[in-house]
């Protein structure tokens, strides 16, 4: 059973690899479009915990479109054309890896965070000024989180992945990242030292039930 599952995934990976080589733009666009769409779905269902009535398929589709028509081509050009030229002077394996990670975070990381914060809000409100304001307010905290999240992913990506697989590897991790970025873009920033009313309300209302639940499952022997 396990060998059949492994064979199935291996076959799928080979087909996907062939698509990457034969039609890199289309394959990467479909991949990033899917991951951006799924990222927002995860955000609405698990992070924002919206009810069925509150969930917005339109929002997820818009973010999927941003992933398909903006992120996919940008990642392909960056990993296939721009980054190889930037790291060409670094011949050692370690120096190449460090240079690739630094360039990736400073250039493409900043570019993506700023662009996506702008695009998500501008598309949602159909207002360019709203997108610019959203980017100004949320870029500093988002770029810091981006560095923390993507540095480890970049080390794995540039250290072990073939060039044509790198955008896809990034896109897989993007489901997690886009969930976070979607939440940041679509919600107000919490002010420092400001209590969270919903959290306090939850704790107040549910503490007795949680205590009751914990006692119900204590072993009696």
N, C-alpha and C positions, 0 to 999 in steps of 0.2 A: 504493500500500500504506500509506504513512504517513498519507495523507489519510483513508483508511478507519479506521485506528486512532484518529486524532484525532477523527473524527466519532463513533466508538463511545463514547469517553470523554466527549465533549461531551454526547451523548444521555443517557448514564448520569448525568452530573452534573446535567442538567436534571431528570431524574426524581427524583433524590435531593433536589434543591432543592424540588421540588413536595411531596415527602413531609415535608420539614422544615416547610413552611408549613402543610400540611394536618393533619399529626399530629406535632407537635414532640416531645412526650414519648416516644411510642413509638419514633420514629426515633432520637432521641438515646440512649434506653435500649439499643436494639439496637446502636448504634454503640459506645457505651462498653463494653457487655458484651463485644462482639467484640474490641475493642482490649485490654481487660484480660486476656482469655483468651489472646490472641496474645502479649501481653507476658510472661506467665508461661511460655508455650511456648518463646519465644525465650530466656528466662532458663535454663530447664532444659536446653535443647539446646545453646546456644552459650556461655553464661556459666558455668554449673555443669558443663556437659559430662557429663551423667549418661548412664549406660548405659540400654539399653531396659528393663531390669528395675527400675532405680532411678526412672525417670520416673513422675510421678504425674499422671494425668489428672484425678483428683479434686481435687488442689490447683489445677490450672488452671481447672476448672469453678467451684470456690468463688470464686476471684478474679474470674472472669467474672461471677458472680452479684453480687459486691460492685460491680463496675463498672456492671452493668445496673440494679440496684435502689437503689444509693446514689449513685454518681458521676453517672450520667445525669440524674436529677431535680435533684440539687444544682447541677450545672453550668447546667442550663436556668434554674433560679430565680435563680442568681447573675448570669448574663449578661443575662437578660431583665428582671429586676425590681430586684434589690438594687444592682448596680453602676451602672446608669444613674442611680439616685437619688443615689448617693454622688458621682458625677463631674459632676452637673448644675451646681453652682456654677462649675465650671471651663469658661469659654467659649472660651478660646484653644485652637487646635489642639495646640500644644506642651504647654500646661499640662494639657489634657485627657489627652493621651497619658501624661505623667509620672504624673498622679494615678491613672489607670487601672492602670498597671503597679505602682505602689507599693501601692495598695489590694489588687490581685490577689495580690501576693506576701505581704503582711502578714496578710491575712485569709483568703482562700480557700486560699492555699498552705499556711499553717500548719494550717488546719482539715483539709485533705485529707491531709497527711503524717501528722499525729497519728491521724486516724481510720482510715487505711488500715493503718498499722503495728499498730494495735489490732485491727482487724477480721481481717486476714490471720492473725495469731497466735491470736486467740481462736477462729476457725473451725477452724484446723488442730488445736489441742489441746483444743478444746471447753472452754475454761477462760477466764473473764473476767479473772481475776488474771494469767494468762499474757499476755494481750493488753495489760493495763496495764503490766506489767513490760517487755514488748517495746517499748512506746511510750516509756517513760521512758529506757531504755538507748540507743535508736537515733534518737530525735527530733533531738537537736542536730546530729549529722553529716548526717542526711537533709535537714534544713531548709536547711542551708548549701548542699548540693548542689542542692536544689530552686531556690534563688535563682540559682545560677550557670546552671542549665539553662534555667529558665523565663523569665528576664528577657528574653532575646533573642526567645524565642517570643512572649512577651506584647507586645513592641513591634511585631512583625509582625502579631499578631492584632488589637490595638486600632488599629493604624495603617492597616490595609488591608482587613480582613475585615468584611463586613456582620454585623449583630448576630446574625441567625439562623444564620450559618455559624460563629460563634466557638466554640461548644462542640464542633463537628465538627472544626475545625482543631486545637483542643486535643487532641481524642481521637486524631487521627492521630499527633501527637507523643507521645501517651501510650504508644504501643507501646514506644518507646525508654525512656521514663521508668519505666513499669511493670516493664520488664525489670530495671532497676536497683533499684527499690524492692522488687520481689519477692526479689531476691538479698539485699538488706539485711535484709529481714524474716525470711527463712528460713535465714540463716546467722549464725554468731557473729561479733561484731566482732573484728577483729584488733587485738591490743594493740600500743601504740606500741613500736617498736624490737624487736618480736618477729619472728624469722625465720619464713618460711613453709616448713615442712618439705616439702610436696609440690613446691614450686617448686625447692628445693635438690635434692631427689631427682631431679626431671625433668632439671635441668641436668647433674647428675652422670652420670645414666644415658644421656642422649642427646647429650652433647657430641661424642663420637667420631663418631656417625652423622651429625650435622649437619655436622661438618668434612668427612667423607667425601663427603657429598652436595654440599657447596659446591665441592669439588675436581673432582668428576665433571662439573660443568657449566661449568668454566672453558674459554674458547675456546683451542684448540690452535694457531691460526695468528696 
